[in-house]
Amino acid sequence: MILNLLLSFLVGLIGANGVPHFVKGIMGQPHDVPWQKPARPHTNVIWGTVNFAIAYSLCFFVKFDRPAGYLLLVGMFVTGFALGRHWEK
């Protein structure tokens, strides 16, 4: 049960992290990745896709019931809030 909830949270964290990388990349704008600041757009498309693939792969290990779904949303919110705070500086 605890592992299921943790994995749900991670799916939300990792999946939401892929969004800004993928969007910035397809818009042709540079954006930071963990190993390069700033990274070229095609690097961000790849990194965003890798984030989506990891989140999708984790979904195979999650039984999505109501608490797991809520934690997925909490993970997305935490990532979104943290990234918003980081990039507003």
Secondary structure, 3 states (H helix, E strand, C coil): CHHHHHHHHHHHHHHHHHHHHHHHHHCCCCEEECCEEEECHHHHHHHHHHHHHHHHHHHCCCCCCHHHHHHHHHHHHHHHHHHHHHHHC
